[in-house]
Amino acid sequence: MRHAISHAISACLHILLSLALPARGRRRKPPTPATPILPQPYVSPWSRPWTGPTKEEAAEFFRRQAAADTERHLQAERLLQQERRRAAAFATLGVDYPYTYNGAPFTLTDFRTSA
């Protein structure tokens, strides 16, 4: 019985060692040491020339920004005009349309009626 147990243990060890170690005739390569990463040398930001946008790039940026602001302003004016026309159309029908504007003496809640 002892003989069979020792054979089973040696067979298990043989399998485990054959999986862990390379086959016969081959040598394991020694692990290559990792090359250390050298830190970048410090460079003062004042030693480099200005890397910001050029005069032309800045002018184009502000031109696009002004065009976008103008378009937003025109869109807001179109919406206000549309709301004024809607209020006028409802007024001709005798319906109170809740229309307010900046500086109005009444608010939207003044138009609500209690049921």
C-alpha positions as CSV (number, residue, x, y, z in Angstrom):
1,M,0.0,0.0,0.0
2,R,2.8,2.4,0.9
3,H,4.4,1.6,-2.4
4,A,1.3,2.6,-4.4
5,I,0.9,5.8,-2.4
6,S,4.5,6.8,-3.0
7,H,4.1,6.1,-6.8
8,A,1.0,8.3,-6.9
9,I,2.7,11.1,-5.1
10,S,5.8,10.9,-7.3
11,A,3.6,10.8,-10.5
12,C,1.7,14.0,-9.3
13,L,5.0,15.7,-8.6
14,H,6.4,14.6,-11.9
15,I,3.4,16.1,-13.8
16,L,3.5,19.3,-11.8
17,L,7.3,19.7,-12.3
18,S,7.0,19.0,-16.1
19,L,4.4,21.7,-16.3
20,A,6.4,24.2,-14.3
21,L,9.8,23.6,-15.8
22,P,10.8,23.6,-19.4
23,A,11.4,20.4,-21.3
24,R,14.8,18.6,-21.2
25,G,17.6,20.2,-23.2
26,R,16.3,23.7,-22.9
27,R,17.5,26.3,-20.5
28,R,15.4,28.9,-19.0
29,K,16.2,32.4,-20.0
30,P,17.2,34.6,-17.2
31,P,14.7,37.3,-16.6
32,T,15.7,40.5,-18.3
33,P,16.0,43.4,-15.9
34,A,13.5,46.1,-16.5
35,T,15.2,49.3,-17.8
36,P,14.5,52.1,-15.5
37,I,12.7,55.1,-17.0
38,L,14.7,58.2,-16.6
39,P,12.8,61.3,-15.5
40,Q,12.6,64.1,-18.1
41,P,15.0,66.9,-17.3
42,Y,13.3,70.1,-15.9
43,V,12.7,72.8,-18.5
44,S,11.6,76.2,-17.3
45,P,8.5,77.4,-19.1
46,W,10.1,80.8,-19.4
47,S,12.9,79.4,-21.5
48,R,10.6,78.6,-24.4
49,P,8.9,81.2,-26.7
50,W,5.2,82.0,-26.5
51,T,3.2,79.1,-27.9
52,G,-0.3,80.6,-27.7
53,P,-2.5,81.6,-30.7
54,T,-1.3,84.0,-33.3
55,K,-2.9,87.3,-33.9
56,E,-4.8,86.0,-36.9
57,E,-6.0,82.9,-34.9
58,A,-7.3,85.1,-32.1
59,A,-9.0,87.5,-34.5
60,E,-10.8,84.6,-36.2
61,F,-11.8,83.2,-32.8
62,F,-13.4,86.5,-31.7
63,R,-15.0,87.0,-35.2
64,R,-16.7,83.6,-34.9
65,Q,-17.7,84.4,-31.3
66,A,-19.3,87.7,-32.4
67,A,-21.1,86.0,-35.3
68,A,-22.5,83.4,-32.9
69,D,-23.6,86.1,-30.4
70,T,-25.3,88.0,-33.2
71,E,-27.1,84.9,-34.4
72,R,-28.3,84.2,-30.8
73,H,-29.5,87.7,-30.5
74,L,-31.4,87.5,-33.8
75,Q,-33.0,84.2,-32.8
76,A,-34.1,85.7,-29.4
77,E,-35.6,88.7,-31.3
78,R,-37.4,86.3,-33.7
79,L,-38.9,84.4,-30.7
80,L,-40.1,87.6,-29.1
81,Q,-41.7,88.8,-32.3
82,Q,-43.4,85.5,-32.7
83,E,-44.8,85.7,-29.2
84,R,-46.0,89.3,-29.7
85,R,-47.8,88.3,-32.9
86,R,-49.4,85.3,-31.1
87,A,-50.6,87.6,-28.3
88,A,-52.0,90.1,-30.8
89,A,-53.8,87.2,-32.6
90,F,-55.4,86.0,-29.4
91,A,-56.3,89.6,-28.4
92,T,-58.3,90.0,-31.6
93,L,-60.2,86.8,-30.6
94,G,-60.8,88.2,-27.1
95,V,-58.6,85.7,-25.3
96,D,-56.1,86.8,-22.7
97,Y,-52.7,85.5,-23.7
98,P,-50.1,85.3,-20.9
99,Y,-47.6,87.7,-22.5
100,T,-45.0,89.5,-20.4
101,Y,-41.8,91.4,-21.1
102,N,-39.0,92.7,-19.1
103,G,-40.2,95.5,-16.8
104,A,-43.8,94.6,-17.1
105,P,-46.1,95.6,-14.2
106,F,-47.6,92.1,-14.2
107,T,-46.3,88.5,-14.2
108,L,-47.4,85.2,-15.7
109,T,-49.2,84.3,-12.5
110,D,-51.4,87.4,-12.9
111,F,-53.0,85.7,-16.0
112,R,-54.0,82.6,-14.2
113,T,-57.6,82.5,-13.1
114,S,-58.8,80.5,-10.2
115,A,-61.3,77.8,-11.1
